[in-house]
Amino acid sequence: MEGLSETGRYIYISPKMKVINPVHNGTLYHYEGSIENYNFRHQQKNYERLQEILEPYGKRLTYIYVGKFMGDRREKVIFMAHNGDRSVWWRKYESEAEGSGQNWIYYEKDGSINQIKTTRFMENPQNYLE
């Protein structure tokens, strides 16, 4: 994963997988930088739990890209966070309905990138990290 970088509008999770950089959608607010400087608000418990899970594997999340914009009815937030070697990513996309959206973990295992819902990942992380 080393050497992959953001090019303009996209973040590359792998050479074959890219997503729109949330910073580019941030019409109300955007931030890119250390994850320590970001307030996760209602995702704080998930953030703390993920860091606790990733710590023993040396894969704590360190960097984040955030965009906040106005949806049809309310403000929405999209973020992407990764660890130092980009082998673990956390992606949260809020949609219009309260409590809906996407909340995914992307992780590298056996040379390929896999995607799983964050809640499922947190239930048995050893299945995905070992």
Secondary structure, 3 states (H helix, E strand, C coil): CCCCCCECCEEEEECCEEEECHHHHCCCEEEEEEHHHCCCHHHHHHHHHHHHHHHHHCCCEEEEEEEEEECCCCEEEEEEEEECCCCEEEEEEECCCCCCEEEEEEEEECCEEEEEEHHHHHHCCHHHHC
